Amino acid sequence: MAKPIIPKHKQKEIAKERVKTLFEQAAIQFPKRKDLANRYVALARKISMKVRMRIPPNLKRRFCKHCYKYLQPGVNSRVRTREGKVIISCLECNKFMRIPVKK
């Protein structure tokens, strides 16, 4: 028996909801189990890649672009502003991301 076909726009809505839920769960689990929080980020990335959906910008800044670990400011990341940019440093892999600030 074949699976029912779900329209693409509906798939993206479902995926966006799941990604949001996974990031919420990652935030809850991070103080207790960092490995589980990182797994939730990996699952959220996999879901968004599967349906070719962008992760919302507010959630995109919650994980490292290099090592894909969940970032908690003050615990395993550092946030600074400099010359019109927000610089997020990952203390896990010692790399950083620069995000321009719009005027």
Backbone as a printed PyTorch tensor [residue, N CA C, xyz], in Angstrom:
tensor([[[ 0.8370, -1.1700,  0.0000],
         [ 0.0000,  0.0000,  0.0000],
         [ 0.8880,  1.2420,  0.0000]],

        [[ 0.5920,  2.2130, -0.8390],
         [ 1.3980,  3.4180, -0.9760],
         [ 1.0650,  4.4230,  0.1280]],

        [[ 2.0770,  5.2290,  0.4730],
         [ 1.8700,  6.2800,  1.4690],
         [ 1.0350,  7.4000,  0.8550]],

        [[ 0.2020,  8.0520,  1.6600],
         [-0.5380,  9.1920,  1.1290],
         [ 0.4340, 10.3520,  0.8460]],

        [[ 0.2140, 11.0530, -0.2360],
         [ 1.0890, 12.1510, -0.6230],
         [ 0.6380, 13.4200,  0.0900]],

        [[ 1.5790, 14.0420,  0.7960],
         [ 1.3010, 15.2870,  1.5160],
         [ 1.8670, 16.4320,  0.6880]],

        [[ 1.0870, 17.5000,  0.4570],
         [ 1.5900, 18.6340, -0.3230],
         [ 2.8380, 19.2540,  0.3210]],

        [[ 3.7150, 19.8140, -0.5280],
         [ 4.9830, 20.3540, -0.0510],
         [ 4.8240, 21.4540,  0.9760]],

        [[ 3.8620, 22.3530,  0.7790],
         [ 3.6900, 23.4450,  1.7400],
         [ 3.2710, 22.9040,  3.1080]],

        [[ 2.4980, 21.8270,  3.1070],
         [ 2.0840, 21.2080,  4.3620],
         [ 3.2740, 20.5180,  5.0360]],

        [[ 4.1410, 19.8860,  4.2300],
         [ 5.3490, 19.2470,  4.7590],
         [ 6.2380, 20.2750,  5.4430]],

        [[ 6.3790, 21.4500,  4.8090],
         [ 7.2370, 22.4920,  5.3780],
         [ 6.6620, 23.0390,  6.6750]],

        [[ 5.3340, 23.1610,  6.7660],
         [ 4.7080, 23.6120,  8.0110],
         [ 4.9720, 22.6150,  9.1390]],

        [[ 4.8020, 21.3370,  8.8350],
         [ 5.0350, 20.2830,  9.8280],
         [ 6.5030, 20.2910, 10.2500]],

        [[ 7.4050, 20.4290,  9.2770],
         [ 8.8390, 20.4320,  9.5620],
         [ 9.2150, 21.6220, 10.4350]],

        [[ 8.6570, 22.7950, 10.1380],
         [ 8.9640, 23.9950, 10.9300],
         [ 8.5300, 23.8120, 12.3790]],

        [[ 7.3670, 23.2080, 12.5540],
         [ 6.8500, 22.9460, 13.9030],
         [ 7.7530, 21.9640, 14.6480]],

        [[ 8.1990, 20.9140, 13.9630],
         [ 9.0630, 19.9080, 14.5900],
         [10.4280, 20.4900, 14.9420]],

        [[10.9780, 21.3150, 14.0440],
         [12.2740, 21.9420, 14.3020],
         [12.1750, 22.8380, 15.5350]],

        [[11.1040, 23.6080, 15.6180],
         [10.8980, 24.4880, 16.7730],
         [10.8040, 23.6750, 18.0610]],

        [[10.0610, 22.5770, 18.0220],
         [ 9.9150, 21.7070, 19.1860],
         [11.2530, 21.1000, 19.5930]],

        [[12.0470, 20.6730, 18.6040],
         [13.3470, 20.0750, 18.9150],
         [14.2830, 21.0880, 19.5740]],

        [[14.2570, 22.3340, 19.1200],
         [15.1020, 23.3480, 19.7460],
         [14.6200, 23.6680, 21.1640]],

        [[13.3170, 23.6500, 21.3790],
         [12.7910, 23.8590, 22.7360],
         [13.2570, 22.7320, 23.6550]],

        [[13.1870, 21.5040, 23.1680],
         [13.6350, 20.3670, 23.9660],
         [15.1470, 20.4150, 24.2140]],

        [[15.8990, 20.8780, 23.2250],
         [17.3550, 21.0120, 23.3850],
         [17.6660, 22.0070, 24.4970]],

        [[16.9150, 23.1080, 24.5540],
         [17.1280, 24.1060, 25.6020],
         [16.8310, 23.5190, 26.9840]],

        [[15.8110, 22.6780, 27.0710],
         [15.4460, 22.0630, 28.3450],
         [16.4980, 21.0430, 28.7700]],

        [[16.9780, 20.2430, 27.8340],
         [17.8990, 19.1550, 28.1430],
         [19.3560, 19.5900, 28.3080]],

        [[19.7110, 20.7670, 27.7890],
         [21.1130, 21.1840, 27.7750],
         [21.7890, 21.1770, 29.1530]],

        [[21.1640, 21.7100, 30.2190],
         [21.8630, 21.6950, 31.5150],
         [22.1380, 20.2920, 32.0440]],

        [[21.2680, 19.3390, 31.7210],
         [21.4120, 17.9880, 32.2540],
         [22.2280, 17.0880, 31.3270]],

        [[21.8700, 17.0970, 30.0250],
         [22.5070, 16.1840, 29.0690],
         [22.8360, 16.9260, 27.7830]],

        [[24.0780, 17.3720, 27.6700],
         [24.5230, 18.1210, 26.4950],
         [24.4840, 17.2600, 25.2320]],

        [[24.7900, 15.9690, 25.3800],
         [24.7890, 15.0750, 24.2160],
         [23.3910, 14.9470, 23.6130]],

        [[22.3750, 14.9330, 24.4520],
         [21.0020, 14.8340, 23.9660],
         [20.5790, 16.1300, 23.2690]],

        [[20.9850, 17.2680, 23.8230],
         [20.6930, 18.5580, 23.1990],
         [21.3460, 18.6330, 21.8190]],

        [[22.5850, 18.1490, 21.7060],
         [23.2790, 18.1420, 20.4070],
         [22.5940, 17.2120, 19.4230]],

        [[22.0560, 16.1060, 19.9130],
         [21.3220, 15.1680, 19.0540],
         [20.0390, 15.8130, 18.5260]],

        [[19.3540, 16.5800, 19.3670],
         [18.1470, 17.2800, 18.9250],
         [18.4620, 18.2850, 17.8170]],

        [[19.5920, 18.9750, 17.9390],
         [20.0140, 19.9180, 16.8950],
         [20.2870, 19.1660, 15.5960]],

        [[20.9570, 18.0220, 15.6950],
         [21.2460, 17.2210, 14.5020],
         [19.9510, 16.7600, 13.8290]],

        [[18.9710, 16.3360, 14.6220],
         [17.6840, 15.9100, 14.0670],
         [16.9530, 17.0740, 13.4010]],

        [[16.9960, 18.2460, 14.0390],
         [16.3410, 19.4250, 13.4600],
         [16.9820, 19.7900, 12.1210]],

        [[18.3000, 19.7270, 12.0380],
         [18.9950, 20.0190, 10.7840],
         [18.6110, 19.0080,  9.7070]],

        [[18.5430, 17.7480, 10.1030],
         [18.2110, 16.6890,  9.1440],
         [16.7950, 16.8650,  8.5950]],

        [[15.8560, 17.2210,  9.4620],
         [14.4730, 17.4570,  9.0290],
         [14.4150, 18.6240,  8.0550]],

        [[15.1020, 19.7230,  8.3860],
         [15.0510, 20.9020,  7.5130],
         [15.7270, 20.6360,  6.1740]],

        [[16.7790, 19.8200,  6.1600],
         [17.4260, 19.4800,  4.8880],
         [16.5390, 18.5610,  4.0490]],

        [[15.8280, 17.6770,  4.7120],
         [14.9790, 16.7210,  3.9990],
         [13.8700, 17.4250,  3.2140]],

        [[13.2370, 18.4340,  3.8300],
         [12.1510, 19.1370,  3.1540],
         [12.6200, 20.4320,  2.4870]],

        [[13.9320, 20.6650,  2.5010],
         [14.5430, 21.8540,  1.8890],
         [13.9310, 23.1390,  2.4320]],

        [[13.9840, 23.2360,  3.7610],
         [13.4310, 24.3820,  4.4600],
         [14.5480, 25.0570,  5.2500]],

        [[14.5280, 26.3810,  5.2690],
         [15.5090, 27.1000,  6.0680],
         [15.1110, 27.0640,  7.5330]],

        [[16.1140, 26.9300,  8.3860],
         [15.8630, 27.0350,  9.8160],
         [15.6820, 28.5210, 10.1280]],

        [[14.6580, 28.8950, 10.8980],
         [14.4290, 30.3130, 11.1970],
         [15.6640, 30.9730, 11.8180]],

        [[15.9170, 32.2600, 11.5020],
         [17.1310, 32.9360, 11.9680],
         [17.3200, 32.9330, 13.4860]],

        [[16.2270, 33.0180, 14.2500],
         [16.3830, 33.0120, 15.7050],
         [16.8760, 31.6560, 16.2100]],

        [[16.5350, 30.5720, 15.5240],
         [17.0070, 29.2420, 15.9200],
         [18.3620, 28.9290, 15.2990]],

        [[18.6400, 29.5200, 14.1580],
         [19.8920, 29.2670, 13.4500],
         [21.0950, 29.7020, 14.2870]],

        [[20.8800, 30.6960, 15.1390],
         [21.9750, 31.2190, 15.9660],
         [22.1620, 30.4130, 17.2450]],

        [[21.3520, 29.3980, 17.4430],
         [21.4310, 28.5830, 18.6560],
         [22.3460, 27.3730, 18.5050]],

        [[22.9320, 27.1850, 17.3120],
         [23.8870, 26.0910, 17.1540],
         [25.0730, 26.5550, 16.3290]],

        [[26.2040, 25.8910, 16.5050],
         [27.4430, 26.2580, 15.8180],
         [27.3900, 25.7800, 14.3710]],

        [[27.8090, 26.6450, 13.4480],
         [27.7980, 26.2980, 12.0240],
         [28.9210, 25.3220, 11.6650]],

        [[29.9060, 25.1850, 12.5500],
         [31.0720, 24.3600, 12.2450],
         [30.9760, 22.9650, 12.8610]],

        [[30.6280, 22.9140, 14.1460],
         [30.5720, 21.6020, 14.8120],
         [29.1380, 21.1510, 15.0960]],

        [[28.1430, 22.0110, 14.8030],
         [26.7150, 21.7010, 14.9470],
         [26.3020, 21.3460, 16.3730]],

        [[26.9620, 21.9400, 17.3520],
         [26.5930, 21.7230, 18.7500],
         [25.6240, 22.8180, 19.1840]],

        [[24.7550, 22.4870, 20.1210],
         [23.8210, 23.4630, 20.6740],
         [24.6070, 24.4860, 21.4800]],

        [[24.3230, 25.7750, 21.2980],
         [25.0510, 26.8340, 21.9860],
         [24.1710, 27.4910, 23.0490]],

        [[24.7290, 27.6090, 24.2300],
         [24.0840, 28.3170, 25.3300],
         [25.0120, 29.4610, 25.7190]],

        [[24.6020, 30.7190, 25.4710],
         [25.4840, 31.8470, 25.7920],
         [25.9100, 31.8350, 27.2600]],

        [[27.2040, 32.0020, 27.4730],
         [27.7560, 32.0100, 28.8220],
         [28.2110, 30.6530, 29.3000]],

        [[27.7500, 29.5790, 28.6500],
         [28.1440, 28.2310, 29.0560],
         [29.1580, 27.6730, 28.0690]],

        [[28.7570, 27.5280, 26.8120],
         [29.6930, 27.0230, 25.8120],
         [29.7900, 27.9470, 24.6000]],

        [[29.3390, 29.1940, 24.7620],
         [29.5150, 30.1820, 23.6910],
         [29.6680, 31.5740, 24.2950]],

        [[30.2520, 32.4530, 23.5030],
         [30.4730, 33.8330, 23.9190],
         [29.8700, 34.7290, 22.8560]],

        [[29.1280, 35.7470, 23.2750],
         [28.4890, 36.6710, 22.3340],
         [29.0660, 38.0590, 22.5610]],

        [[29.5830, 38.6490, 21.4930],
         [30.1750, 39.9840, 21.5500],
         [29.6680, 40.8120, 20.3770]],

        [[29.6970, 42.1320, 20.5350],
         [29.3920, 43.0220, 19.4120],
         [30.6590, 43.7860, 19.0810]],

        [[30.8790, 43.9770, 17.7760],
         [32.0720, 44.6830, 17.3450],
         [31.8830, 45.1620, 15.9150]],

        [[32.0980, 46.4480, 15.7070],
         [32.0800, 47.0460, 14.3710],
         [30.8300, 46.6760, 13.5720]],

        [[29.6710, 46.7890, 14.1840],
         [28.4230, 46.5320, 13.4870],
         [28.1200, 45.0640, 13.2420]],

        [[28.7720, 44.1680, 14.0000],
         [28.5300, 42.7290, 13.8530],
         [28.3390, 42.1130, 15.2330]],

        [[27.5390, 41.0580, 15.2720],
         [27.4500, 40.2220, 16.4620],
         [28.3600, 39.0340, 16.2010]],

        [[29.2860, 38.7890, 17.1100],
         [30.2310, 37.6850, 16.9420],
         [29.9120, 36.6380, 18.0050]],

        [[29.5530, 35.4430, 17.5350],
         [29.2500, 34.3310, 18.4250],
         [30.4190, 33.3640, 18.3490]],

        [[31.1120, 33.1760, 19.4730],
         [32.2560, 32.2700, 19.5280],
         [31.8200, 30.9570, 20.1570]],

        [[32.1190, 29.8690, 19.4910],
         [31.8310, 28.5360, 20.0220],
         [33.0390, 28.1040, 20.8430]],

        [[32.8180, 27.7840, 22.0990],
         [33.9100, 27.3550, 22.9630],
         [34.1630, 25.8550, 22.8570]],

        [[33.3590, 25.1540, 22.0660],
         [33.5610, 23.7210, 21.8360],
         [34.6250, 23.4950, 20.7620]],

        [[34.5000, 24.2460, 19.6430],
         [35.4270, 24.0480, 18.5190],
         [36.3260, 25.2620, 18.2740]],

        [[36.1770, 26.3130, 19.0990],
         [36.9830, 27.5380, 19.0100],
         [36.8590, 28.2620, 17.6730]],

        [[35.7070, 28.1550, 17.0280],
         [35.4430, 28.9100, 15.8050],
         [34.3830, 29.9490, 16.1220]],

        [[34.1500, 30.8810, 15.2000],
         [33.1780, 31.9240, 15.4610],
         [32.3590, 32.2340, 14.2300]],

        [[31.2060, 32.8460, 14.4750],
         [30.2820, 33.2380, 13.4180],
         [30.0600, 34.7330, 13.5360]],

        [[30.1020, 35.4270, 12.4200],
         [29.8410, 36.8620, 12.4030],
         [28.4900, 37.1100, 11.7480]],

        [[27.6430, 37.8570, 12.4490],
         [26.3090, 38.1540, 11.9430],
         [26.1800, 39.6710, 11.8560]],

        [[25.9690, 40.2200, 10.6670],
         [25.8500, 41.6870, 10.5510],
         [24.5850, 42.1960, 11.2390]],

        [[24.7040, 43.3820, 11.8380],
         [23.5700, 44.0300, 12.4780],
         [23.0490, 45.0840, 11.5180]],

        [[21.7570, 45.0090, 11.2010],
         [21.1590, 45.9790, 10.2760],
         [20.9120, 47.2880, 11.0100]],

        [[21.0790, 48.3860, 10.2910],
         [20.8730, 49.7070, 10.8990],
         [19.4490, 50.1670, 10.7530]]])
